[in-house]
Amino acid sequence: MEHLDADQQYVFIVNHESAFDILLLYAALPYKLVFMSKTELKKIPFLGWAMVLGKHIFVDRSNHKAAIASMKTAKASLQKYPRSIIIFPEGTRSLNGQLKTFKKGGAILAIQTGLPLAPMAVCGTFDVVKKGSFNIEPKPIHLYISQPIDTAKYIYDDRNRVTEILRNRIVNLKSSWAAQKSVPTNT
């Protein structure tokens, strides 16, 4: 948290290991938060309704034009209702705990809004709840936050490079956690 300003809005970019990530992020981040989520979640009773009322931002991933339009909606929403947004750039949860390819939407949104990007790594939640399972296996979990990226110096044409920077930062955070996890402790 030492990298973050409590009075700043952010575009949080984080890997997605399990459904438990969402609980960890809400518990750890002392910000007004919304998620950029797939539009299918709107159809889930209670959850979808709560997300709509909470002004979360939905993306139709099956329609490129609609996905682009949702970025404009996101920008307008963040300006009208100042808060931070969490984006899982992989688009879905990991099936094996490994990072997937990142989509560029988070970088684009941050560049267009001028909000700083805050790369974060969720570590350990993959082992707590596997995709498609409701079984919870108690394990240590961690959230690592990298130094935010000032987007003021980037333009739309930099979106691929910024997305690569984000992915590399998250890979490095996860690697640091894995290295720390494998170090034997003295008892």
Backbone as CSV, one residue per row, in Angstrom:
resi,resn,N_x,N_y,N_z,CA_x,CA_y,CA_z,C_x,C_y,C_z
1,MET,0.821,-1.205,0.000,0.000,0.000,0.000,0.860,1.263,0.000
2,GLU,2.151,1.121,0.326,3.015,2.302,0.384,3.177,2.962,-0.979
3,HIS,2.852,2.263,-2.052,2.974,2.826,-3.398,1.750,3.663,-3.797
4,LEU,0.680,3.557,-3.020,-0.586,4.174,-3.420,-0.903,5.418,-2.610
5,ASP,-1.624,6.342,-3.256,-2.111,7.564,-2.631,-3.589,7.352,-2.302
6,ALA,-3.948,7.513,-1.054,-5.320,7.257,-0.616,-6.340,8.170,-1.286
7,ASP,-5.901,9.335,-1.793,-6.819,10.292,-2.412,-6.859,10.190,-3.938
8,GLN,-6.177,9.225,-4.501,-6.057,9.088,-5.958,-7.010,8.008,-6.479
9,GLN,-7.556,8.238,-7.657,-8.278,7.193,-8.391,-7.241,6.382,-9.162
10,TYR,-7.480,5.084,-9.311,-6.563,4.222,-10.061,-7.327,3.308,-11.007
11,VAL,-6.613,2.860,-12.016,-7.043,1.715,-12.811,-6.158,0.587,-12.307
12,PHE,-6.753,-0.282,-11.468,-6.010,-1.410,-10.915,-6.030,-2.555,-11.932
13,ILE,-4.863,-3.045,-12.256,-4.723,-4.164,-13.193,-4.195,-5.344,-12.388
14,VAL,-4.919,-6.444,-12.403,-4.557,-7.576,-11.547,-4.822,-8.900,-12.263
15,ASN,-3.949,-9.866,-12.010,-4.170,-11.208,-12.551,-5.393,-11.825,-11.874
16,HIS,-5.932,-12.869,-12.501,-7.182,-13.468,-12.003,-6.979,-14.955,-11.812
17,GLU,-6.851,-15.377,-10.545,-6.603,-16.779,-10.228,-7.861,-17.530,-9.817
18,SER,-8.779,-16.853,-9.119,-9.986,-17.548,-8.651,-11.043,-16.526,-8.265
19,ALA,-12.237,-17.040,-7.954,-13.318,-16.155,-7.510,-12.957,-15.480,-6.194
20,PHE,-12.047,-16.064,-5.447,-11.615,-15.509,-4.162,-10.860,-14.191,-4.339
21,ASP,-10.337,-13.930,-5.551,-9.608,-12.677,-5.826,-10.455,-11.457,-5.483
22,ILE,-11.721,-11.524,-5.825,-12.614,-10.382,-5.642,-12.747,-10.042,-4.156
23,LEU,-12.902,-11.065,-3.330,-12.993,-10.844,-1.883,-11.696,-10.252,-1.337
24,LEU,-10.564,-10.777,-1.797,-9.269,-10.265,-1.358,-9.114,-8.792,-1.734
25,LEU,-9.480,-8.443,-2.961,-9.315,-7.064,-3.426,-10.195,-6.096,-2.639
26,TYR,-11.445,-6.475,-2.392,-12.316,-5.608,-1.595,-11.798,-5.462,-0.171
27,ALA,-11.260,-6.534,0.391,-10.756,-6.490,1.763,-9.475,-5.663,1.879
28,ALA,-8.631,-5.710,0.848,-7.306,-5.093,0.945,-7.243,-3.639,0.489
29,LEU,-8.102,-3.246,-0.419,-7.994,-1.913,-1.020,-9.002,-0.939,-0.412
30,PRO,-8.534,0.092,0.277,-9.432,1.051,0.926,-9.900,2.145,-0.036
31,TYR,-10.505,1.739,-1.141,-10.958,2.676,-2.174,-12.400,2.363,-2.536
32,LYS,-13.075,3.349,-3.112,-14.356,3.075,-3.756,-14.003,2.316,-5.034
33,LEU,-14.511,1.098,-5.163,-14.099,0.232,-6.261,-15.271,-0.262,-7.080
34,VAL,-15.032,-0.364,-8.367,-15.926,-1.081,-9.268,-15.052,-1.993,-10.125
35,PHE,-15.683,-2.990,-10.676,-14.990,-3.916,-11.560,-15.449,-3.714,-12.985
36,MET,-14.556,-3.972,-13.916,-14.948,-4.121,-15.307,-15.201,-5.619,-15.458
37,SER,-16.428,-5.971,-15.805,-16.851,-7.365,-15.796,-17.529,-7.750,-17.099
38,LYS,-17.541,-9.041,-17.350,-18.235,-9.533,-18.533,-19.738,-9.315,-18.369
39,THR,-20.385,-8.973,-19.454,-21.802,-8.608,-19.424,-22.691,-9.757,-18.960
40,GLU,-22.221,-10.982,-19.100,-23.015,-12.145,-18.681,-23.318,-12.113,-17.185
41,LEU,-22.481,-11.432,-16.395,-22.709,-11.378,-14.948,-23.973,-10.605,-14.588
42,LYS,-24.426,-9.726,-15.486,-25.664,-8.980,-15.227,-26.852,-9.912,-15.038
43,LYS,-26.803,-11.079,-15.667,-27.929,-12.013,-15.669,-28.012,-12.862,-14.406
44,ILE,-27.001,-12.819,-13.561,-27.004,-13.631,-12.342,-27.843,-12.919,-11.284
45,PRO,-28.927,-13.576,-10.824,-29.778,-12.930,-9.815,-28.958,-12.480,-8.606
46,PHE,-29.330,-11.360,-8.062,-28.740,-10.706,-6.894,-27.346,-10.162,-7.201
47,LEU,-26.406,-10.993,-7.620,-25.056,-10.510,-7.938,-25.118,-9.489,-9.065
48,GLY,-25.759,-9.853,-10.165,-25.871,-8.948,-11.309,-26.608,-7.673,-10.957
49,TRP,-27.681,-7.812,-10.216,-28.460,-6.647,-9.820,-27.617,-5.710,-8.951
50,ALA,-26.877,-6.294,-8.004,-26.026,-5.488,-7.128,-24.929,-4.788,-7.927
51,MET,-24.385,-5.488,-8.910,-23.330,-4.883,-9.731,-23.870,-3.716,-10.555
52,VAL,-25.059,-3.886,-11.107,-25.674,-2.800,-11.884,-25.927,-1.602,-10.973
53,LEU,-26.498,-1.841,-9.807,-26.773,-0.749,-8.862,-25.485,-0.093,-8.365
54,GLY,-24.406,-0.871,-8.265,-23.118,-0.341,-7.829,-22.339,0.347,-8.935
55,LYS,-22.953,0.417,-10.124,-22.361,1.088,-11.290,-21.049,0.442,-11.753
56,HIS,-20.994,-0.898,-11.631,-19.869,-1.617,-12.212,-19.977,-1.492,-13.727
57,ILE,-18.900,-1.731,-14.414,-18.861,-1.506,-15.861,-18.792,-2.855,-16.558
58,PHE,-19.663,-3.034,-17.529,-19.786,-4.325,-18.203,-19.255,-4.259,-19.629
59,VAL,-18.644,-5.362,-20.053,-18.075,-5.466,-21.396,-18.674,-6.683,-22.081
60,ASP,-19.153,-6.474,-23.308,-19.619,-7.586,-24.137,-18.408,-8.094,-24.905
61,ARG,-17.806,-9.164,-24.413,-16.567,-9.672,-25.003,-16.797,-10.355,-26.354
62,SER,-18.048,-10.677,-26.670,-18.328,-11.359,-27.936,-18.500,-10.386,-29.096
63,ASN,-18.562,-9.078,-28.801,-18.826,-8.081,-29.829,-17.782,-6.963,-29.703
64,HIS,-16.868,-6.892,-30.674,-15.767,-5.931,-30.599,-16.270,-4.485,-30.546
65,LYS,-17.270,-4.146,-31.352,-17.799,-2.773,-31.345,-18.410,-2.431,-29.993
66,ALA,-19.139,-3.383,-29.430,-19.747,-3.156,-28.114,-18.669,-3.044,-27.040
67,ALA,-17.607,-3.821,-27.161,-16.508,-3.752,-26.195,-15.846,-2.378,-26.247
68,ILE,-15.635,-1.856,-27.452,-15.052,-0.515,-27.613,-15.992,0.536,-27.016
69,ALA,-17.283,0.389,-27.263,-18.265,1.332,-26.716,-18.263,1.293,-25.194
70,SER,-18.039,0.114,-24.618,-18.031,0.007,-23.159,-16.851,0.778,-22.557
71,MET,-15.767,0.927,-23.311,-14.632,1.718,-22.826,-15.033,3.191,-22.724
72,LYS,-15.819,3.678,-23.677,-16.314,5.059,-23.623,-17.260,5.224,-22.435
73,THR,-18.097,4.216,-22.223,-19.011,4.229,-21.077,-18.218,4.249,-19.778
74,ALA,-17.167,3.442,-19.711,-16.324,3.379,-18.512,-15.690,4.733,-18.230
75,LYS,-15.163,5.358,-19.265,-14.512,6.665,-19.104,-15.517,7.687,-18.563
76,ALA,-16.704,7.739,-19.157,-17.726,8.687,-18.711,-18.168,8.381,-17.278
77,SER,-18.317,7.107,-16.959,-18.740,6.707,-15.626,-17.704,7.081,-14.570
78,LEU,-16.425,6.861,-14.861,-15.368,7.196,-13.897,-15.243,8.706,-13.688
79,GLN,-15.599,9.470,-14.731,-15.555,10.924,-14.594,-16.766,11.432,-13.802
80,LYS,-17.924,10.815,-14.047,-19.143,11.247,-13.365,-19.165,10.790,-11.904
81,TYR,-18.724,9.561,-11.665,-18.699,8.984,-10.320,-17.259,8.596,-10.005
82,PRO,-16.453,9.521,-9.495,-15.033,9.231,-9.271,-14.829,8.052,-8.317
83,ARG,-14.133,7.055,-8.806,-13.773,5.876,-8.037,-12.704,5.136,-8.809
84,SER,-12.164,4.116,-8.232,-11.153,3.308,-8.911,-11.826,2.097,-9.536
85,ILE,-11.179,1.575,-10.545,-11.727,0.423,-11.261,-10.690,-0.701,-11.255
86,ILE,-11.191,-1.910,-11.119,-10.337,-3.096,-11.154,-10.613,-3.834,-12.452
87,ILE,-9.526,-4.147,-13.152,-9.642,-4.872,-14.419,-8.765,-6.110,-14.352
88,PHE,-9.347,-7.235,-14.740,-8.598,-8.479,-14.901,-8.254,-8.574,-16.388
89,PRO,-7.036,-8.199,-16.791,-6.717,-8.095,-18.216,-6.642,-9.430,-18.953
90,GLU,-6.649,-10.525,-18.205,-6.644,-11.835,-18.862,-8.039,-12.173,-19.397
91,GLY,-9.050,-11.474,-18.906,-10.407,-11.668,-19.393,-11.160,-12.787,-18.702
92,THR,-10.460,-13.684,-18.050,-11.088,-14.794,-17.339,-10.091,-15.361,-16.340
93,ARG,-10.590,-16.224,-15.476,-9.707,-16.832,-14.480,-8.777,-17.849,-15.127
94,SER,-7.627,-17.977,-14.534,-6.638,-18.945,-14.994,-7.099,-20.364,-14.652
95,LEU,-6.892,-21.282,-15.568,-7.231,-22.686,-15.314,-6.086,-23.444,-14.651
96,ASN,-4.860,-22.888,-14.749,-3.694,-23.597,-14.216,-2.816,-22.723,-13.311
97,GLY,-3.264,-21.525,-13.007,-2.494,-20.633,-12.148,-1.476,-19.783,-12.897
98,GLN,-1.284,-20.051,-14.189,-0.333,-19.294,-15.003,-1.021,-18.076,-15.626
99,LEU,-0.255,-17.005,-15.811,-0.805,-15.810,-16.453,-1.132,-16.092,-17.912
100,LYS,-2.268,-15.553,-18.344,-2.662,-15.649,-19.745,-2.242,-14.350,-20.456
101,THR,-2.501,-14.270,-21.729,-2.264,-13.057,-22.504,-3.146,-11.938,-21.957
102,PHE,-2.597,-10.721,-21.898,-3.355,-9.573,-21.410,-4.064,-8.876,-22.571
103,LYS,-5.300,-8.491,-22.330,-6.030,-7.651,-23.273,-5.636,-6.197,-22.994
104,LYS,-5.825,-5.318,-23.978,-5.324,-3.944,-23.902,-6.291,-2.948,-23.284
105,GLY,-7.513,-3.364,-22.964,-8.538,-2.439,-22.500,-8.152,-1.608,-21.293
106,GLY,-7.488,-2.208,-20.332,-7.083,-1.470,-19.132,-6.100,-0.359,-19.443
107,ALA,-5.128,-0.671,-20.300,-4.151,0.348,-20.702,-4.847,1.474,-21.461
108,ILE,-5.747,1.106,-22.353,-6.467,2.111,-23.143,-7.290,3.013,-22.229
109,LEU,-8.038,2.402,-21.311,-8.877,3.194,-20.405,-8.031,4.153,-19.566
110,ALA,-6.919,3.677,-19.043,-6.062,4.536,-18.219,-5.467,5.672,-19.042
111,ILE,-5.016,5.382,-20.244,-4.450,6.422,-21.114,-5.518,7.465,-21.443
112,GLN,-6.724,7.004,-21.768,-7.791,7.932,-22.153,-8.302,8.767,-20.977
113,THR,-8.267,8.219,-19.772,-8.758,8.964,-18.606,-7.652,9.737,-17.901
114,GLY,-6.397,9.370,-18.194,-5.269,9.992,-17.503,-5.045,9.443,-16.102
115,LEU,-5.763,8.389,-15.746,-5.605,7.791,-14.422,-4.365,6.910,-14.381
116,PRO,-3.689,6.870,-13.241,-2.523,5.991,-13.141,-2.946,4.522,-13.116
117,LEU,-2.090,3.698,-13.678,-2.275,2.246,-13.667,-1.546,1.681,-12.460
118,ALA,-2.215,0.844,-11.706,-1.585,0.210,-10.548,-1.573,-1.299,-10.770
119,PRO,-0.432,-1.847,-11.218,-0.343,-3.301,-11.410,-0.303,-4.018,-10.060
120,MET,-1.067,-5.092,-9.957,-1.119,-5.870,-8.727,-1.065,-7.359,-9.064
121,ALA,-0.516,-8.137,-8.147,-0.484,-9.588,-8.312,-1.195,-10.241,-7.142
122,VAL,-2.212,-11.016,-7.473,-2.882,-11.862,-6.506,-2.116,-13.175,-6.508
123,CYS,-1.700,-13.634,-5.338,-0.905,-14.859,-5.238,-1.516,-15.792,-4.203
124,GLY,-1.718,-17.030,-4.607,-2.200,-18.057,-3.694,-3.680,-18.352,-3.767
125,THR,-4.488,-17.480,-4.366,-5.928,-17.731,-4.384,-6.289,-18.895,-5.309
126,PHE,-5.426,-19.196,-6.278,-5.678,-20.333,-7.169,-5.786,-21.621,-6.357
127,ASP,-4.996,-21.729,-5.303,-5.005,-22.921,-4.460,-6.136,-22.913,-3.433
128,VAL,-6.805,-21.785,-3.272,-7.908,-21.687,-2.319,-9.216,-22.141,-2.963
129,VAL,-9.511,-21.636,-4.161,-10.746,-21.996,-4.870,-10.406,-22.193,-6.343
130,LYS,-10.593,-23.400,-6.844,-10.339,-23.699,-8.262,-11.563,-23.305,-9.085
131,LYS,-11.330,-22.930,-10.340,-12.424,-22.543,-11.235,-13.414,-23.698,-11.361
132,GLY,-14.682,-23.388,-11.206,-15.728,-24.395,-11.313,-16.004,-25.142,-10.016
133,SER,-15.279,-24.807,-8.966,-15.441,-25.504,-7.688,-15.976,-24.540,-6.638
134,PHE,-16.674,-25.105,-5.660,-17.141,-24.311,-4.526,-16.395,-24.690,-3.250
135,ASN,-15.458,-25.611,-3.384,-14.661,-26.034,-2.226,-13.601,-24.989,-1.912
136,ILE,-13.527,-24.618,-0.647,-12.524,-23.653,-0.196,-11.464,-24.401,0.612
137,GLU,-10.238,-24.265,0.169,-9.090,-24.878,0.827,-8.297,-23.761,1.511
138,PRO,-8.334,-23.674,2.832,-7.602,-22.586,3.507,-6.102,-22.619,3.193
139,LYS,-5.599,-21.529,2.691,-4.178,-21.370,2.341,-3.812,-19.901,2.513
140,PRO,-2.530,-19.605,2.686,-2.114,-18.193,2.721,-2.311,-17.538,1.345
141,ILE,-2.800,-16.309,1.360,-2.964,-15.555,0.117,-2.283,-14.201,0.277
142,HIS,-1.890,-13.628,-0.855,-1.155,-12.364,-0.820,-1.601,-11.470,-1.970
143,LEU,-1.490,-10.174,-1.734,-1.716,-9.175,-2.780,-0.493,-8.274,-2.785
144,TYR,0.194,-8.228,-3.916,1.373,-7.378,-4.075,1.028,-6.254,-5.040
145,ILE,1.453,-5.049,-4.687,1.141,-3.872,-5.492,2.436,-3.236,-5.958
146,SER,2.520,-2.997,-7.259,3.697,-2.370,-7.845,3.537,-0.852,-7.842
147,GLN,4.642,-0.169,-8.054,4.621,1.289,-8.218,3.665,1.637,-9.365
148,PRO,2.714,2.554,-9.161,1.794,2.921,-10.243,2.527,3.523,-11.447
149,ILE,1.898,3.399,-12.584,2.425,3.910,-13.843,1.657,5.183,-14.191
150,ASP,2.375,6.282,-14.335,1.763,7.546,-14.738,1.446,7.459,-16.230
151,THR,0.188,7.583,-16.584,-0.218,7.436,-17.987,-0.170,8.749,-18.768
152,ALA,0.155,9.849,-18.102,0.159,11.161,-18.770,1.136,11.206,-19.942
153,LYS,2.183,10.416,-19.900,3.185,10.461,-20.969,2.890,9.489,-22.110
154,TYR,1.774,8.778,-22.029,1.436,7.792,-23.062,0.251,8.264,-23.904
155,ILE,0.206,7.769,-25.138,-0.919,8.020,-26.034,-1.498,6.671,-26.451
156,TYR,-2.617,6.717,-27.119,-3.313,5.503,-27.546,-2.387,4.540,-28.287
157,ASP,-1.504,5.074,-29.124,-0.596,4.220,-29.900,0.396,3.455,-29.023
158,ASP,0.505,3.831,-27.748,1.410,3.146,-26.816,0.731,1.984,-26.091
159,ARG,-0.526,1.703,-26.401,-1.310,0.723,-25.645,-0.651,-0.655,-25.573
160,ASN,-0.026,-1.111,-26.674,0.624,-2.428,-26.659,1.821,-2.423,-25.712
161,ARG,2.608,-1.367,-25.768,3.788,-1.267,-24.911,3.383,-1.176,-23.434
162,VAL,2.355,-0.378,-23.140,1.886,-0.242,-21.765,1.341,-1.580,-21.261
163,THR,0.616,-2.292,-22.100,0.087,-3.611,-21.722,1.228,-4.579,-21.418
164,GLU,2.282,-4.510,-22.202,3.456,-5.363,-21.965,4.148,-4.990,-20.644
165,ILE,4.246,-3.694,-20.367,4.838,-3.238,-19.104,4.018,-3.771,-17.925
166,LEU,2.698,-3.668,-18.039,1.813,-4.153,-16.977,2.015,-5.650,-16.731
167,ARG,2.018,-6.416,-17.817,2.176,-7.867,-17.680,3.527,-8.203,-17.056
168,ASN,4.589,-7.528,-17.505,5.920,-7.782,-16.945,5.975,-7.451,-15.455
169,ARG,5.322,-6.363,-15.051,5.313,-6.003,-13.626,4.614,-7.087,-12.801
170,ILE,3.505,-7.578,-13.323,2.756,-8.603,-12.585,3.532,-9.920,-12.570
171,VAL,4.175,-10.266,-13.673,5.030,-11.459,-13.702,6.125,-11.333,-12.642
172,ASN,6.746,-10.174,-12.552,7.810,-9.954,-11.562,7.286,-10.055,-10.130
173,LEU,6.114,-9.501,-9.878,5.525,-9.597,-8.542,5.248,-11.058,-8.180
174,LYS,4.680,-11.793,-9.128,4.384,-13.211,-8.876,5.667,-14.014,-8.707
175,SER,6.692,-13.697,-9.464,7.976,-14.393,-9.335,8.598,-14.144,-7.972
176,SER,8.499,-12.906,-7.490,9.025,-12.572,-6.161,8.300,-13.381,-5.091
177,TRP,6.984,-13.507,-5.217,6.205,-14.290,-4.269,6.613,-15.757,-4.322
178,ALA,6.751,-16.301,-5.535,7.132,-17.708,-5.680,8.513,-17.967,-5.075
179,ALA,9.442,-17.046,-5.279,10.783,-17.201,-4.724,10.744,-17.137,-3.198
180,GLN,9.939,-16.212,-2.672,9.818,-16.054,-1.230,9.154,-17.298,-0.623
181,LYS,8.195,-17.851,-1.331,7.452,-19.023,-0.856,8.362,-20.252,-0.774
182,SER,9.339,-20.323,-1.670,10.186,-21.502,-1.721,11.390,-21.425,-0.776
183,VAL,11.592,-20.269,-0.142,12.722,-20.121,0.790,12.341,-20.790,2.108
184,PRO,13.167,-21.735,2.591,12.848,-22.385,3.864,12.946,-21.387,5.015
185,THR,12.079,-21.537,5.976,12.112,-20.655,7.142,12.710,-21.410,8.322
186,ASN,13.358,-20.678,9.208,13.910,-21.285,10.429,12.804,-21.427,11.456
187,THR,12.728,-22.588,12.067,11.684,-22.788,13.077,12.290,-23.054,14.421
